[in-house]
Amino acid sequence: MRRVMLLALLTLVLRTPALAGPISFITGTFVSGSITSSFRNPFQVQVIGSIASLTLDTSSLTCSGAVCSFTSGTVFTFGCTPDGSVCGLRTDIVNGRITMTADTATITGNMANPFGVCCAGFTKFVVSFNGNTLTSGNASAVITPEPGTLEMVELGLLGVSVIGLAGMARRKTRDFQPSRGTLGRPS
C-alpha cells in the first residue's frame, strides 16, 4: 500500500515541473571577458559578470563582411539562474549569427537539447571589445523546458500506480472468505 501511495504522490509531484517556465541565465554587471577578435576558427567569446559567466565556442565560423554565421557550437554557463534553481549548463548550438562593427559584436544562437528533456533555447551576447579584451558586455541564455517528456514520465508512473492498485485489489478478493465474512487465508 505504501508503494502505491508513493507512486501516486510522485505522479502528482512530477506534474509541477511539466508546467515550468523558461530557465534563464544572465551575466549581470560586467566584470571581464575575452573574444577572438579576428573572427576566425576556432572562435570564442566569454562574458564574466557579477551573477554568472557565459562562454560561446564554435569552430564552424563563416564570415562575409560584417556578418558571420556558424552551424554548430557550444554555450557553457558557470553560475546559477537568478532564482538559484539551475546551476551550470553545457548546451549545444544548432546555428547562430554574429553582426559586428569595428569594436562591437552582437552574437545570437539557437540552442537545442541541453538536458535531453529540453528542446529549444536561445543565447545572446552583446559585447564591445578592444583586440581580444572585452571592454563591456552582457550575455544571456534562455531555455524552454519541453513539458511533453515530463508528462510521459508522469503517465508511466500513473500506469504503475494503477497496476499496483489492481494487484492489491486482486489479492484482497482472493483472500476474502465469504463463509466467515473475513479477510485472510484459510487456517
Residue pairs with C-beta under 8 A, 6 or more apart in sequence:
1 168
3 164
4 161
4 164
4 165
4 168
7 157
7 160
7 161
7 164
8 158
8 161
10 157
11 154
11 157
11 158
11 161
14 150
14 153
14 154
14 157
15 154
17 145
17 150
18 147
18 150
18 151
18 154
19 147
20 145
20 147
21 144
22 142
22 143
22 144
22 145
23 81
23 85
23 86
23 142
23 143
23 144
23 145
24 81
24 82
24 140
24 141
24 142
24 143
25 52
25 54
25 77
25 79
25 81
25 86
25 89
25 140
25 141
25 142
26 49
26 51
26 52
26 82
26 138
26 139
26 140
27 47
27 48
27 49
27 50
27 51
27 52
27 53
27 54
27 137
27 138
27 139
27 140
28 49
28 50
28 51
28 52
28 138
29 49
29 50
29 51
30 47
30 48
30 49
30 134
30 136
30 137
30 138
31 48
31 49
31 50
32 48
32 134
33 45
33 46
33 47
33 48
33 127
33 133
33 134
33 137
34 44
34 45
34 46
34 132
34 133
34 134
35 44
35 45
35 46
35 105
35 127
35 129
35 132
35 133
35 134
36 42
36 43
36 44
36 45
36 132
37 129
37 131
37 132
39 61
39 63
39 68
39 98
39 100
40 61
41 58
41 59
41 60
41 61
42 57
42 58
42 59
42 61
43 57
43 58
43 59
43 61
43 68
43 70
44 55
44 56
44 57
44 58
45 55
45 56
45 105
45 107
45 125
45 127
45 134
46 53
46 54
46 55
46 56
46 134
47 53
47 54
47 55
47 125
47 127
47 134
47 137
47 138
47 139
49 138
49 139
51 79
51 80
51 82
52 77
52 78
52 79
52 80
53 77
53 78
53 79
54 75
54 76
54 77
54 78
54 123
54 125
54 139
54 140
54 141
55 75
55 76
55 77
55 78
56 73
56 74
56 75
56 93
56 96
56 107
56 109
56 123
56 125
56 139
57 73
57 74
57 76
58 70
58 72
58 73
58 74
58 93
58 96
59 72
59 73
60 70
60 71
60 72
60 73
61 68
61 69
61 70
61 98
62 68
62 69
62 70
63 98
66 99
66 100
66 101
67 97
67 98
67 99
67 100
68 97
68 98
68 100
69 95
69 96
69 97
69 98
70 93
70 95
70 96
70 97
70 98
70 109
71 94
71 95
72 92
72 93
72 94
72 95
73 92
73 93
73 96
73 109
74 90
74 91
74 92
74 93
75 89
75 90
75 91
75 93
75 109
75 111
75 123
75 141
76 89
76 90
76 91
77 88
77 89
77 90
77 91
77 141
78 88
79 87
79 88
80 86
80 87
80 88
81 87
89 114
89 141
89 143
90 114
91 111
91 112
91 113
91 114
91 121
91 123
91 141
91 143
92 111
92 112
92 113
92 114
93 109
93 110
93 111
93 112
93 123
94 109
94 110
94 111
94 112
95 109
95 110
96 107
96 108
96 109
96 110
96 123
97 107
97 108
97 109
98 105
98 106
98 107
99 105
99 106
100 106
103 128
103 129
103 130
103 135
104 126
104 127
104 128
104 129
105 125
105 126
105 127
105 129
106 124
106 125
106 126
107 123
107 124
107 125
107 126
107 127
108 122
108 123
108 124
108 125
109 122
109 123
109 124
110 120
110 121
110 122
111 120
111 121
111 122
111 123
111 141
111 143
112 119
112 120
112 121
113 119
114 121
114 143
115 143
115 145
117 145
117 146
117 149
117 150
118 143
118 144
118 145
118 146
119 144
119 146
120 143
120 144
120 146
121 141
121 142
121 143
121 144
122 141
122 142
123 139
123 140
123 141
123 142
124 139
124 140
125 137
125 138
125 139
126 137
126 138
126 139
127 134
127 136
127 137
127 138
127 139
128 134
128 135
128 136
128 137
129 135
129 137
172 183
175 183
175 184
175 185
176 182
176 183
177 183
177 184
177 186
